[in-house]
Amino acid sequence: MIRISKAILGGIVGTALLTSMMYYVAPAMTGRTMDIAGMLGSMVGGSWALGMFVHMVNGILVFPLIYTFIVSQWLPGPSWLRGMVWGGMLWIIAQTVVMPLMGAGFFSAHAGGMRSVISSLLGHLVYGLAFGAIAGTPETQWSAQRSSDSGVRA
């Protein structure tokens, strides 16, 4: 199994990168700010700070733990690719469930349309790449554990 500490560290780095992209890179791509905290805050009582807290908790704890305990065992490939697939899965959920709930429409139809969709996809793929590269894969850790248990050095 993936070590929880590595998954959380990956979540910290990935969330920092995603958040930076949404606030600093997306406006250059879309011509508009993608205020994650503001949009999430509108769902949880209108507070920007509470919206940012929800965003951080999801990216740092909730999604890494779901990945660690449920998703990672089903994804093929190296850790960075697994992470990118996970980021893509999160993006699909964001665009089909979360964005409509926040009033932004299905695939951000009311929040910048295709440019916002693409910048969100890029942000989620960067999140996944960083997360996966840091979190690692179960096979790598199992192999290392088996090697140390049997006294074999890799």
N, C-alpha and C positions, 0 to 999 in steps of 0.2 A: 504494500500500500504506500501511497505517497505520504511523506511526512507532512503533518499539518503545518508545522512551522515554515517549511519551504513553500507550501501553497499560500499561506498568509503573506509571506514576503513577496511572492509573485503577485498576489492581489494588490499589495501596496504599490509596487512598481507599475503594474499594469493600470491601476486606477489613476495614479499620478499622470501617466502618459495620456490616457484617454481623456481625462479632465482637461489637461493642458491643450490637447488637440481641439476639444470642443470649444474652449474659450479663446484660443489664440490662432489656431490653424483654420478651423471651420469658417470664421468670418471672412478670411481671405478667399476661401473657396466659394462661399455662398453669398457673401455680401451682407450677412446678418449674423448676429450673435446666437449661439446655441446655448442658452442658459439652462443647463441640466438642473441645477439646484432650484431655479425659479419654477421650472415646469413641475418637478417633483414636489416642491413646496406647495404648489397649487392643489395638489392631491391630498396633502396631509395638513391642511389648515392655513395655508397661505404664507408660511414662514420660509424665507430663503435659507436661513441657517438650518432649519429642520430638513429641508429638501437636500441640502448638501450632506447633512448627517446620514440621511437615508441612502444617498448615492454612495458615500464612503463605506457604510456598513455592508451594502450589497456587494460592492466591488472588492472589498478587503476580506470580508468574512463569509457572507452568505454564498456567493457564487464559487469561491474557492472550496468551501466545504462540500457543496453539492457536487462539484467536479471531483473532489478527492474521494468521496464515499460512494458516488453513484456513476458518474459519467466516464471517468478516466479508464475504467476497466473495459469499456466498450469501444473506445476509439483506437484506430490503428495508427501506426507510424511513429516517428520521432516526437519527442516532447514538444518542440516548437510547433509542429504541425497539429498535434492534438490540441494545443492551446489555441491555435488559430481556428480550428473547427469549433471549439467551444466558444470562442469569441463570435464566430459567425452564427452559432445557435442563439447566443444571447442577443445578437443584433436582430435576428428574425423575430424573437419574442418582443424585443423593444419596439420594432416597427409595426407588428401586427396586433399587439396587446397594449403595451404601455403607452405608446404615442396616441392611439385613439382615446385611451382613458384620460390622458392629459389634455385632450381637445386639439391635438395636433393632426389628427386624422390618420387614416390607414396609410402606411408608408409616408408619413410626414406631409400629407397632401396640403395641410393648412399651415405648415411650418417651413416653407422653403422648397417643398417638392423634391425633385430628383437630386438637386445639389445637396440638400440636407441629408437625403438618404445615402448618397455616396460618401459624404464626409463622416456620417455616423458609421457606415460600414468600415471605412478606413480606421476610424478610432477604435472600433471593436476588434478589428483584426490586429491592430497594434497592441491592444490590451491582451489579447489571446497569445500573441507571439511572446511578449515579455513574460506573461504569466506562465505559459507552458515551458519556456526555456528555464525559468527559475524553479518551478514546481517539480519538473522532471517527470519520469514515467515509472509506473509500478515495476515493469520488467527490469529496469536498470537497478532499482533499489533491491528487488528480490535477488537478482544475480549477484550483487555486491554482498548481500546478506548470506547467500548460499556459499559464496567463495570464502567469506570470513569464517563461516561455521565449519567448513571442511578443511580449513587451513591452507587453501589454495590461494595464491596471490595472483591478481590479474595484472 
